[in-house]
Amino acid sequence: MFDITKDIHSVTTLRRNPGQFIKQLKKNKRAVVLTVKGKAEAVVQDAESYQRLLDIVARADVHEAPRQGLDDVALGRTRPAGEVFNEIRERHGIPR
């Protein structure tokens, strides 16, 4: 969980002690917001946490595609398969 009192730092803080900064990222597994002149500019996190985030997004995409397909059907954004296959054959010169 993000902790606003501990997880927002200036880039200067990172520059002063990068080793300690990385050690803390690995230990607490929380992303850190980096600021420049008081404005949020970047988010940094340890590699393991980032990989976990990528895995979650990949799983979400697996569930999103069928939902989009069902929405297309409900909204009439479909075509008969035979029509689509014929179009592909014509476009790529594939004989029947």
trRosetta pair geometry for C-beta under 8 A, 3 or more apart (Angstrom, degrees):
i j d omega theta_ij theta_ji phi_ij phi_ji
1 30 7.2 -32 70 -111 33 119
2 7 5.5 -124 -160 68 73 157
2 30 6.3 144 -102 -166 46 114
2 31 6.8 -31 -97 59 97 91
3 6 4.4 14 100 39 120 102
3 7 5.0 119 61 -10 68 109
3 30 6.7 4 12 179 92 167
4 7 6.7 -58 -94 48 19 92
4 8 6.3 7 -161 -10 56 119
6 30 7.8 63 100 84 108 150
7 30 5.5 -87 -102 132 132 124
7 31 6.8 69 -173 92 127 54
7 32 5.1 -138 -164 -114 73 62
7 33 6.3 75 134 12 82 83
8 32 7.2 170 -87 -168 24 71
8 33 4.6 -15 -111 67 75 107
8 35 6.4 40 178 -26 93 116
8 40 7.5 -72 -136 -94 108 95
9 13 4.3 -96 179 64 113 144
9 14 6.5 121 116 -43 124 84
9 21 7.6 -157 96 -127 165 114
9 32 5.8 -6 19 176 108 121
9 33 7.4 147 26 80 58 56
9 34 6.1 -28 78 -110 77 61
9 35 7.1 -168 100 18 28 88
10 13 5.0 112 60 -5 74 95
10 14 7.6 -137 103 2 50 83
10 34 7.1 60 -173 -164 18 69
10 35 5.1 -55 -103 69 58 89
10 36 7.3 107 -154 -91 79 35
11 14 5.4 -51 -158 36 44 115
11 15 6.3 46 145 -22 71 104
11 34 5.2 68 -75 177 72 115
11 35 7.0 -130 -19 76 75 40
11 36 5.5 12 -3 -83 125 82
11 41 7.3 -25 -48 57 118 133
11 42 7.8 68 -84 35 104 118
12 15 5.5 -54 -147 36 34 113
12 16 6.4 38 155 -27 66 104
13 16 5.9 -51 -149 28 30 114
13 17 7.5 -39 174 38 60 87
13 21 7.1 128 130 -90 85 123
14 17 7.9 -112 -161 61 21 53
14 18 6.0 43 172 -98 69 74
14 21 5.1 74 -126 -115 66 171
14 34 6.3 -14 -24 -119 139 124
14 44 7.6 107 -106 3 141 163
15 18 7.0 -2 -126 -54 21 94
17 20 4.2 -2 144 31 118 116
17 21 6.0 139 100 -25 74 90
18 21 5.3 -57 -146 37 34 118
18 22 6.2 33 159 -19 70 104
19 22 6.0 -56 -149 36 27 107
19 23 6.3 30 152 -20 63 108
20 23 5.4 -53 -146 36 33 117
20 24 6.4 34 154 -20 65 105
21 24 5.9 -57 -154 34 28 110
21 25 6.6 31 149 -21 63 104
21 32 7.8 -110 -170 48 97 169
22 25 5.5 -50 -150 32 35 115
22 26 6.5 33 154 -17 66 105
22 46 7.7 107 -163 -101 68 89
23 26 6.0 -57 -152 37 29 109
23 27 6.3 28 152 -21 64 111
24 27 5.6 -55 -143 36 32 113
24 28 6.2 -3 172 8 69 110
25 28 7.1 -74 -138 49 19 84
25 29 7.8 79 169 -86 52 22
25 30 7.7 -122 -137 62 56 54
25 32 6.5 -89 -94 -8 98 120
25 44 6.7 -73 -104 127 142 99
25 45 6.4 167 -162 -155 114 36
25 46 4.4 155 140 -56 100 92
26 29 7.5 10 -176 -67 24 61
26 46 4.9 123 -88 -109 55 145
26 48 7.8 78 -133 20 73 118
29 45 8.0 37 -172 -166 45 100
29 46 6.4 -74 -115 35 53 127
29 48 7.3 -61 -120 86 99 109
29 49 5.1 150 -162 -73 78 123
30 45 7.5 -110 132 -122 25 97
30 49 7.8 -177 -74 -120 12 166
31 43 5.2 10 174 -180 124 106
31 44 6.8 155 -160 78 72 37
31 45 4.0 -47 -101 -75 78 111
31 49 7.0 -158 -59 125 78 143
32 43 7.1 157 77 -157 41 58
32 44 5.1 -20 61 62 94 91
32 45 7.1 160 14 -78 68 58
33 40 5.1 -41 -179 -130 120 106
33 42 7.6 152 -158 85 51 43
33 43 5.7 -29 -100 -101 60 75
34 40 7.5 105 74 -150 41 59
34 41 5.9 -57 98 63 86 88
34 42 4.5 -7 52 64 113 92
34 43 7.2 -167 11 -84 81 23
34 44 6.0 54 -29 -9 115 110
35 38 5.7 -1 167 -140 133 12
35 39 5.9 144 -156 64 89 28
35 40 5.6 -52 -96 -87 80 40
35 41 6.2 118 -136 5 30 91
36 39 6.0 -33 67 61 67 85
36 41 4.6 27 7 -22 105 148
45 49 4.7 -97 161 86 120 125
45 50 5.3 147 89 -58 110 89
45 53 7.8 74 86 -11 155 140
46 49 5.0 86 62 13 82 105
46 50 7.0 -152 94 -8 40 91
47 50 5.6 -58 -146 38 32 113
47 51 6.3 34 156 -21 67 104
48 51 5.8 -52 -149 34 29 111
48 52 6.6 32 151 -20 62 104
49 52 5.5 -51 -150 34 34 114
49 53 6.5 37 150 -20 64 103
50 53 5.5 -52 -152 34 34 114
50 54 6.5 36 150 -19 65 102
51 54 5.5 -50 -149 35 35 113
51 55 6.4 38 151 -21 65 103
52 55 5.6 -52 -150 34 32 114
52 56 6.6 35 151 -20 64 103
53 56 5.7 -52 -150 33 33 112
53 57 6.5 32 153 -17 65 105
54 57 5.7 -55 -149 37 32 111
54 58 6.3 35 152 -22 65 105
55 58 5.6 -52 -147 34 31 113
55 59 6.5 30 154 -16 64 104
56 59 5.9 -56 -151 37 31 109
56 60 6.4 33 150 -21 65 106
57 60 5.5 -53 -148 35 33 114
57 61 6.5 38 152 -23 65 101
58 61 5.7 -50 -152 30 32 114
58 62 6.9 39 148 -24 61 100
59 62 5.6 -47 -156 25 38 117
59 63 7.0 26 151 -8 65 104
60 63 6.0 -63 -157 42 36 105
60 64 6.0 39 148 -29 70 111
61 64 5.3 -54 -139 33 34 115
61 65 6.6 43 164 -29 66 97
62 65 6.7 -47 -156 18 24 109
63 66 6.8 -59 -163 38 38 102
63 67 6.7 36 148 -17 68 114
64 67 5.6 -64 -153 40 37 114
64 68 6.2 37 154 -21 72 105
65 68 5.8 -55 -149 35 30 110
65 69 6.5 32 153 -20 64 105
66 69 5.3 -53 -148 36 37 116
66 70 6.3 37 155 -19 68 102
67 70 5.8 -53 -150 36 32 110
67 71 6.5 35 150 -20 63 104
68 71 5.5 -52 -150 35 34 115
68 72 6.5 40 150 -23 65 101
69 72 5.5 -49 -151 30 34 114
69 73 6.7 33 151 -17 64 101
70 73 5.6 -49 -150 34 35 112
70 74 6.3 35 152 -18 66 107
71 74 5.7 -57 -146 39 32 112
71 75 6.1 13 160 -4 67 113
72 75 6.1 -69 -143 48 25 98
72 77 4.2 -90 -156 73 80 105
72 78 5.9 109 140 -60 100 84
73 76 7.8 37 -180 -68 28 26
73 77 7.7 -78 -51 52 21 70
73 78 5.7 29 -103 -39 59 135
79 83 5.1 -99 159 78 110 130
79 84 5.6 126 95 -53 117 98
80 83 4.5 92 69 2 89 107
80 84 7.2 -164 94 -5 48 86
81 84 5.6 -60 -151 39 36 111
81 85 6.1 34 155 -19 71 107
82 85 5.8 -55 -143 38 30 109
82 86 6.3 32 157 -19 65 106
83 86 5.9 -55 -149 35 27 111
83 87 6.5 28 152 -19 62 107
84 87 5.7 -55 -151 35 31 113
84 88 6.5 31 152 -18 65 105
85 88 5.7 -54 -149 36 34 111
85 89 6.3 37 152 -21 66 104
86 89 5.6 -52 -148 35 32 113
86 90 6.4 31 155 -17 65 105
87 90 5.9 -55 -148 37 30 110
87 91 6.2 29 156 -19 64 110
88 91 5.8 -56 -144 38 29 112
88 92 6.2 -5 168 10 65 113
88 94 7.1 -3 123 30 79 132
89 92 6.7 -81 -145 53 21 87
89 93 7.8 -85 170 98 56 4
89 94 4.2 -101 -138 69 71 97
89 95 7.4 109 -169 -91 114 2
89 96 6.6 38 -165 -71 158 70
90 93 7.7 24 -172 -69 25 36
